[in-house]
């Protein structure tokens, strides 16, 4: 039995995933909101973050949950207190984005 073809396909899929991630991250990082931002934002947490950890992070940031995102590690949060974006990042969010912009792809 020849295992070369399935291994080659798996390697190609991994390479495609790596290239997609490498090209998407700079675009998302450029959309990252300044720390002083308040209002409604989309917070992107690590994919491995447990729901309890995300809820705790939102509470620590003094935010209110507006809705869930398309994936379980994305949550739309609101607070009128200045610094919401910075507090969410301090609490563990990888990115804090405008839910009406590119982050709309993440919001359900």
Secondary structure, 3 states (H helix, E strand, C coil): CCCHHHHHHHHHHHHHHHHHHHHHHHHHHHHCCCCCCCEEEEEEECCCCCHHHHHHHHHHCCCEEEEEECCCCEEEEEECCCCHHHHHHHCCEEEEECCCCHHHHCEC
